[in-house]
Amino acid sequence: MGYYSAFSENQTDRGIRTSPYTCLGLADVQNHYGSAQISIVWKMKESCPGFVMKKTVKV
């Protein structure tokens, strides 16, 4: 399989405008499970950008 581009939605602005997306980098599918609602396990080619991880820890 090839690599896919992974994006994350920035949920800081919930007005009428569309929320911007941040490119996390390239990812490869490692596994998937479920049928009606599928869950996918991704392996990132490189680590996520630091500012993304910093925001994630706050949640």
SEFIZA-3560 file (N, C-alpha, C; in Angstrom, 3 decimals):
REM SEFIZA-3560
<numar><xx>0.838</xx><yy>-1.188</yy><zz>0.000</zz><atom>N</atom></numar>
<numar><xx>0.000</xx><yy>0.000</yy><zz>0.000</zz><atom>CA</atom></numar>
<numar><xx>0.876</xx><yy>1.241</yy><zz>0.000</zz><atom>C</atom></numar>
<numar><xx>0.299</xx><yy>2.331</yy><zz>-0.418</zz><atom>N</atom></numar>
<numar><xx>1.020</xx><yy>3.589</yy><zz>-0.414</zz><atom>CA</atom></numar>
<numar><xx>0.692</xx><yy>4.414</yy><zz>0.821</zz><atom>C</atom></numar>
<numar><xx>1.285</xx><yy>5.567</yy><zz>0.902</zz><atom>N</atom></numar>
<numar><xx>1.027</xx><yy>6.468</yy><zz>2.012</zz><atom>CA</atom></numar>
<numar><xx>-0.159</xx><yy>7.374</yy><zz>1.687</zz><atom>C</atom></numar>
<numar><xx>-0.862</xx><yy>7.806</yy><zz>2.734</zz><atom>N</atom></numar>
<numar><xx>-1.991</xx><yy>8.721</yy><zz>2.615</zz><atom>CA</atom></numar>
<numar><xx>-1.650</xx><yy>10.009</yy><zz>3.352</zz><atom>C</atom></numar>
<numar><xx>-2.190</xx><yy>11.121</yy><zz>2.921</zz><atom>N</atom></numar>
<numar><xx>-2.016</xx><yy>12.383</yy><zz>3.636</zz><atom>CA</atom></numar>
<numar><xx>-3.036</xx><yy>12.443</yy><zz>4.765</zz><atom>C</atom></numar>
<numar><xx>-2.566</xx><yy>12.715</yy><zz>5.980</zz><atom>N</atom></numar>
<numar><xx>-3.447</xx><yy>12.797</yy><zz>7.149</zz><atom>CA</atom></numar>
<numar><xx>-3.660</xx><yy>14.259</yy><zz>7.517</zz><atom>C</atom></numar>
<numar><xx>-4.915</xx><yy>14.633</yy><zz>7.725</zz><atom>N</atom></numar>
<numar><xx>-5.273</xx><yy>16.000</yy><zz>8.103</zz><atom>CA</atom></numar>
<numar><xx>-6.098</xx><yy>15.970</yy><zz>9.374</zz><atom>C</atom></numar>
<numar><xx>-6.025</xx><yy>17.053</yy><zz>10.141</zz><atom>N</atom></numar>
<numar><xx>-6.798</xx><yy>17.198</yy><zz>11.367</zz><atom>CA</atom></numar>
<numar><xx>-7.561</xx><yy>18.509</yy><zz>11.298</zz><atom>C</atom></numar>
<numar><xx>-8.824</xx><yy>18.481</yy><zz>11.717</zz><atom>N</atom></numar>
<numar><xx>-9.640</xx><yy>19.696</yy><zz>11.711</zz><atom>CA</atom></numar>
<numar><xx>-9.336</xx><yy>20.520</yy><zz>12.955</zz><atom>C</atom></numar>
<numar><xx>-9.090</xx><yy>21.805</yy><zz>12.762</zz><atom>N</atom></numar>
<numar><xx>-8.896</xx><yy>22.726</yy><zz>13.888</zz><atom>CA</atom></numar>
<numar><xx>-10.268</xx><yy>23.178</yy><zz>14.353</zz><atom>C</atom></numar>
<numar><xx>-10.624</xx><yy>22.871</yy><zz>15.584</zz><atom>N</atom></numar>
<numar><xx>-11.957</xx><yy>23.207</yy><zz>16.085</zz><atom>CA</atom></numar>
<numar><xx>-11.949</xx><yy>24.442</yy><zz>16.964</zz><atom>C</atom></numar>
<numar><xx>-11.050</xx><yy>25.373</yy><zz>16.682</zz><atom>N</atom></numar>
<numar><xx>-10.979</xx><yy>26.582</yy><zz>17.494</zz><atom>CA</atom></numar>
<numar><xx>-12.054</xx><yy>27.586</yy><zz>17.118</zz><atom>C</atom></numar>
<numar><xx>-12.490</xx><yy>27.563</yy><zz>15.871</zz><atom>N</atom></numar>
<numar><xx>-13.467</xx><yy>28.551</yy><zz>15.403</zz><atom>CA</atom></numar>
<numar><xx>-14.736</xx><yy>27.836</yy><zz>14.964</zz><atom>C</atom></numar>
<numar><xx>-15.786</xx><yy>27.946</yy><zz>15.741</zz><atom>N</atom></numar>
<numar><xx>-17.045</xx><yy>27.268</yy><zz>15.415</zz><atom>CA</atom></numar>
<numar><xx>-18.126</xx><yy>28.243</yy><zz>14.963</zz><atom>C</atom></numar>
<numar><xx>-17.706</xx><yy>29.323</yy><zz>14.271</zz><atom>N</atom></numar>
<numar><xx>-18.666</xx><yy>30.281</yy><zz>13.725</zz><atom>CA</atom></numar>
<numar><xx>-19.312</xx><yy>29.714</yy><zz>12.481</zz><atom>C</atom></numar>
<numar><xx>-19.731</xx><yy>30.577</yy><zz>11.587</zz><atom>N</atom></numar>
<numar><xx>-20.377</xx><yy>30.137</yy><zz>10.354</zz><atom>CA</atom></numar>
<numar><xx>-19.346</xx><yy>29.647</yy><zz>9.343</zz><atom>C</atom></numar>
<numar><xx>-18.109</xx><yy>30.074</yy><zz>9.520</zz><atom>N</atom></numar>
<numar><xx>-17.060</xx><yy>29.681</yy><zz>8.573</zz><atom>CA</atom></numar>
<numar><xx>-16.624</xx><yy>28.238</yy><zz>8.786</zz><atom>C</atom></numar>
<numar><xx>-16.048</xx><yy>27.672</yy><zz>7.760</zz><atom>N</atom></numar>
<numar><xx>-15.515</xx><yy>26.315</yy><zz>7.844</zz><atom>CA</atom></numar>
<numar><xx>-14.219</xx><yy>26.332</yy><zz>8.644</zz><atom>C</atom></numar>
<numar><xx>-14.030</xx><yy>25.355</yy><zz>9.507</zz><atom>N</atom></numar>
<numar><xx>-12.800</xx><yy>25.263</yy><zz>10.289</zz><atom>CA</atom></numar>
<numar><xx>-11.636</xx><yy>24.872</yy><zz>9.384</zz><atom>C</atom></numar>
<numar><xx>-10.459</xx><yy>25.465</yy><zz>9.593</zz><atom>N</atom></numar>
<numar><xx>-9.296</xx><yy>25.093</yy><zz>8.776</zz><atom>CA</atom></numar>
<numar><xx>-8.754</xx><yy>23.721</yy><zz>9.174</zz><atom>C</atom></numar>
<numar><xx>-7.961</xx><yy>23.130</yy><zz>8.300</zz><atom>N</atom></numar>
<numar><xx>-7.338</xx><yy>21.829</yy><zz>8.540</zz><atom>CA</atom></numar>
<numar><xx>-5.824</xx><yy>21.987</yy><zz>8.627</zz><atom>C</atom></numar>
<numar><xx>-5.183</xx><yy>21.109</yy><zz>9.384</zz><atom>N</atom></numar>
<numar><xx>-3.727</xx><yy>21.078</yy><zz>9.494</zz><atom>CA</atom></numar>
<numar><xx>-3.238</xx><yy>19.753</yy><zz>8.924</zz><atom>C</atom></numar>
<numar><xx>-2.238</xx><yy>19.819</yy><zz>8.057</zz><atom>N</atom></numar>
<numar><xx>-1.647</xx><yy>18.595</yy><zz>7.510</zz><atom>CA</atom></numar>
<numar><xx>-0.728</xx><yy>17.982</yy><zz>8.561</zz><atom>C</atom></numar>
<numar><xx>-1.011</xx><yy>16.740</yy><zz>8.936</zz><atom>N</atom></numar>
<numar><xx>-0.211</xx><yy>16.041</yy><zz>9.939</zz><atom>CA</atom></numar>
<numar><xx>0.967</xx><yy>15.299</yy><zz>9.325</zz><atom>C</atom></numar>
<numar><xx>0.904</xx><yy>15.040</yy><zz>8.031</zz><atom>N</atom></numar>
<numar><xx>1.979</xx><yy>14.328</yy><zz>7.344</zz><atom>CA</atom></numar>
<numar><xx>1.449</xx><yy>13.082</yy><zz>6.656</zz><atom>C</atom></numar>
<numar><xx>2.367</xx><yy>12.215</yy><zz>6.265</zz><atom>N</atom></numar>
<numar><xx>2.008</xx><yy>10.987</yy><zz>5.564</zz><atom>CA</atom></numar>
<numar><xx>1.784</xx><yy>9.851</yy><zz>6.552</zz><atom>C</atom></numar>
<numar><xx>0.803</xx><yy>9.001</yy><zz>6.254</zz><atom>N</atom></numar>
<numar><xx>0.488</xx><yy>7.871</yy><zz>7.134</zz><atom>CA</atom></numar>
<numar><xx>0.216</xx><yy>6.635</yy><zz>6.291</zz><atom>C</atom></numar>
<numar><xx>0.454</xx><yy>5.478</yy><zz>6.879</zz><atom>N</atom></numar>
<numar><xx>0.218</xx><yy>4.189</yy><zz>6.230</zz><atom>CA</atom></numar>
<numar><xx>-0.785</xx><yy>3.404</yy><zz>7.071</zz><atom>C</atom></numar>
<numar><xx>-1.706</xx><yy>2.696</yy><zz>6.419</zz><atom>N</atom></numar>
<numar><xx>-2.703</xx><yy>1.898</yy><zz>7.146</zz><atom>CA</atom></numar>
<numar><xx>-2.019</xx><yy>0.677</yy><zz>7.755</zz><atom>C</atom></numar>
<numar><xx>-2.190</xx><yy>0.479</yy><zz>9.069</zz><atom>N</atom></numar>
<numar><xx>-1.612</xx><yy>-0.670</yy><zz>9.762</zz><atom>CA</atom></numar>
<numar><xx>-2.642</xx><yy>-1.768</yy><zz>9.968</zz><atom>C</atom></numar>
<numar><xx>-3.879</xx><yy>-1.363</yy><zz>10.291</zz><atom>N</atom></numar>
<numar><xx>-4.920</xx><yy>-2.324</yy><zz>10.620</zz><atom>CA</atom></numar>
<numar><xx>-6.271</xx><yy>-1.628</yy><zz>10.521</zz><atom>C</atom></numar>
<numar><xx>-7.317</xx><yy>-2.414</yy><zz>10.401</zz><atom>N</atom></numar>
<numar><xx>-8.676</xx><yy>-1.862</yy><zz>10.465</zz><atom>CA</atom></numar>
<numar><xx>-9.585</xx><yy>-2.935</yy><zz>11.041</zz><atom>C</atom></numar>
<numar><xx>-10.648</xx><yy>-2.478</yy><zz>11.693</zz><atom>N</atom></numar>
<numar><xx>-11.607</xx><yy>-3.413</yy><zz>12.285</zz><atom>CA</atom></numar>
<numar><xx>-12.972</xx><yy>-2.757</yy><zz>12.344</zz><atom>C</atom></numar>
<numar><xx>-13.996</xx><yy>-3.578</yy><zz>12.523</zz><atom>N</atom></numar>
<numar><xx>-15.369</xx><yy>-3.099</yy><zz>12.527</zz><atom>CA</atom></numar>
<numar><xx>-15.953</xx><yy>-3.190</yy><zz>11.128</zz><atom>C</atom></numar>
<numar><xx>-17.264</xx><yy>-3.037</yy><zz>11.038</zz><atom>N</atom></numar>
<numar><xx>-17.894</xx><yy>-3.099</yy><zz>9.718</zz><atom>CA</atom></numar>
<numar><xx>-18.806</xx><yy>-1.908</yy><zz>9.475</zz><atom>C</atom></numar>
<numar><xx>-19.814</xx><yy>-1.721</yy><zz>10.301</zz><atom>N</atom></numar>
<numar><xx>-20.740</xx><yy>-0.615</yy><zz>10.087</zz><atom>CA</atom></numar>
<numar><xx>-20.052</xx><yy>0.720</yy><zz>10.370</zz><atom>C</atom></numar>
<numar><xx>-19.209</xx><yy>0.751</yy><zz>11.383</zz><atom>N</atom></numar>
<numar><xx>-18.397</xx><yy>1.918</yy><zz>11.676</zz><atom>CA</atom></numar>
<numar><xx>-16.957</xx><yy>1.424</yy><zz>11.781</zz><atom>C</atom></numar>
<numar><xx>-16.207</xx><yy>1.641</yy><zz>10.715</zz><atom>N</atom></numar>
<numar><xx>-14.862</xx><yy>1.083</yy><zz>10.640</zz><atom>CA</atom></numar>
<numar><xx>-13.870</xx><yy>1.946</yy><zz>11.426</zz><atom>C</atom></numar>
<numar><xx>-12.952</xx><yy>1.301</yy><zz>12.098</zz><atom>N</atom></numar>
<numar><xx>-11.869</xx><yy>1.987</yy><zz>12.800</zz><atom>CA</atom></numar>
<numar><xx>-10.570</xx><yy>1.631</yy><zz>12.094</zz><atom>C</atom></numar>
<numar><xx>-9.741</xx><yy>2.644</yy><zz>11.857</zz><atom>N</atom></numar>
<numar><xx>-8.488</xx><yy>2.438</yy><zz>11.132</zz><atom>CA</atom></numar>
<numar><xx>-7.327</xx><yy>2.823</yy><zz>12.043</zz><atom>C</atom></numar>
<numar><xx>-6.309</xx><yy>1.965</yy><zz>12.093</zz><atom>N</atom></numar>
<numar><xx>-5.089</xx><yy>2.251</yy><zz>12.848</zz><atom>CA</atom></numar>
<numar><xx>-4.050</xx><yy>2.719</yy><zz>11.831</zz><atom>C</atom></numar>
<numar><xx>-3.526</xx><yy>3.923</yy><zz>12.045</zz><atom>N</atom></numar>
<numar><xx>-2.559</xx><yy>4.519</yy><zz>11.134</zz><atom>CA</atom></numar>
<numar><xx>-1.179</xx><yy>4.521</yy><zz>11.769</zz><atom>C</atom></numar>
<numar><xx>-0.135</xx><yy>4.444</yy><zz>10.955</zz><atom>N</atom></numar>
<numar><xx>1.237</xx><yy>4.645</yy><zz>11.420</zz><atom>CA</atom></numar>
<numar><xx>1.786</xx><yy>5.832</yy><zz>10.641</zz><atom>C</atom></numar>
<numar><xx>2.148</xx><yy>6.869</yy><zz>11.383</zz><atom>N</atom></numar>
<numar><xx>2.682</xx><yy>8.067</yy><zz>10.748</zz><atom>CA</atom></numar>
<numar><xx>4.103</xx><yy>7.804</yy><zz>10.252</zz><atom>C</atom></numar>
<numar><xx>4.426</xx><yy>8.335</yy><zz>9.069</zz><atom>N</atom></numar>
<numar><xx>5.771</xx><yy>8.176</yy><zz>8.521</zz><atom>CA</atom></numar>
<numar><xx>6.775</xx><yy>8.949</yy><zz>9.381</zz><atom>C</atom></numar>
<numar><xx>6.375</xx><yy>10.118</yy><zz>9.859</zz><atom>N</atom></numar>
<numar><xx>7.189</xx><yy>10.935</yy><zz>10.760</zz><atom>CA</atom></numar>
<numar><xx>6.296</xx><yy>11.400</yy><zz>11.902</zz><atom>C</atom></numar>
<numar><xx>6.883</xx><yy>11.882</yy><zz>12.968</zz><atom>N</atom></numar>
<numar><xx>6.107</xx><yy>12.375</yy><zz>14.108</zz><atom>CA</atom></numar>
<numar><xx>5.233</xx><yy>13.561</yy><zz>13.695</zz><atom>C</atom></numar>
<numar><xx>4.115</xx><yy>13.716</yy><zz>14.395</zz><atom>N</atom></numar>
<numar><xx>3.242</xx><yy>14.867</yy><zz>14.152</zz><atom>CA</atom></numar>
<numar><xx>3.976</xx><yy>16.149</yy><zz>14.533</zz><atom>C</atom></numar>
<numar><xx>3.620</xx><yy>17.264</yy><zz>13.901</zz><atom>N</atom></numar>
<numar><xx>4.243</xx><yy>18.540</yy><zz>14.271</zz><atom>CA</atom></numar>
<numar><xx>4.037</xx><yy>18.841</yy><zz>15.759</zz><atom>C</atom></numar>
<numar><xx>5.017</xx><yy>19.453</yy><zz>16.397</zz><atom>N</atom></numar>
<numar><xx>4.988</xx><yy>19.736</yy><zz>17.823</zz><atom>CA</atom></numar>
<numar><xx>3.799</xx><yy>20.550</yy><zz>18.269</zz><atom>C</atom></numar>
<numar><xx>3.398</xx><yy>21.560</yy><zz>17.476</zz><atom>N</atom></numar>
<numar><xx>2.278</xx><yy>22.401</yy><zz>17.880</zz><atom>CA</atom></numar>
<numar><xx>0.954</xx><yy>21.610</yy><zz>17.911</zz><atom>C</atom></numar>
<numar><xx>0.851</xx><yy>20.565</yy><zz>17.105</zz><atom>N</atom></numar>
<numar><xx>-0.345</xx><yy>19.721</yy><zz>17.105</zz><atom>CA</atom></numar>
<numar><xx>-0.379</xx><yy>18.883</yy><zz>18.390</zz><atom>C</atom></numar>
<numar><xx>0.759</xx><yy>18.307</yy><zz>18.755</zz><atom>N</atom></numar>
<numar><xx>0.838</xx><yy>17.502</yy><zz>19.967</zz><atom>CA</atom></numar>
<numar><xx>0.562</xx><yy>18.353</yy><zz>21.205</zz><atom>C</atom></numar>
<numar><xx>1.035</xx><yy>19.598</yy><zz>21.200</zz><atom>N</atom></numar>
<numar><xx>0.827</xx><yy>20.509</yy><zz>22.322</zz><atom>CA</atom></numar>
<numar><xx>-0.675</xx><yy>20.769</yy><zz>22.522</zz><atom>C</atom></numar>
<numar><xx>-1.409</xx><yy>20.965</yy><zz>21.421</zz><atom>N</atom></numar>
<numar><xx>-2.857</xx><yy>21.195</yy><zz>21.493</zz><atom>CA</atom></numar>
<numar><xx>-3.577</xx><yy>19.931</yy><zz>21.933</zz><atom>C</atom></numar>
<numar><xx>-3.097</xx><yy>18.770</yy><zz>21.523</zz><atom>N</atom></numar>
<numar><xx>-3.721</xx><yy>17.504</yy><zz>21.853</zz><atom>CA</atom></numar>
<numar><xx>-3.645</xx><yy>17.226</yy><zz>23.359</zz><atom>C</atom></numar>
<numar><xx>-2.530</xx><yy>17.566</yy><zz>23.950</zz><atom>N</atom></numar>
<numar><xx>-2.334</xx><yy>17.332</yy><zz>25.392</zz><atom>CA</atom></numar>
<numar><xx>-3.326</xx><yy>18.152</yy><zz>26.211</zz><atom>C</atom></numar>
<numar><xx>-3.723</xx><yy>19.335</yy><zz>25.719</zz><atom>N</atom></numar>
<numar><xx>-4.666</xx><yy>20.204</yy><zz>26.432</zz><atom>CA</atom></numar>
<numar><xx>-6.053</xx><yy>19.607</yy><zz>26.512</zz><atom>C</atom></numar>
<numar><xx>-6.419</xx><yy>18.770</yy><zz>25.553</zz><atom>N</atom></numar>
<numar><xx>-7.759</xx><yy>18.182</yy><zz>25.515</zz><atom>CA</atom></numar>
<numar><xx>-7.866</xx><yy>17.165</yy><zz>26.541</zz><atom>C</atom></numar>
//
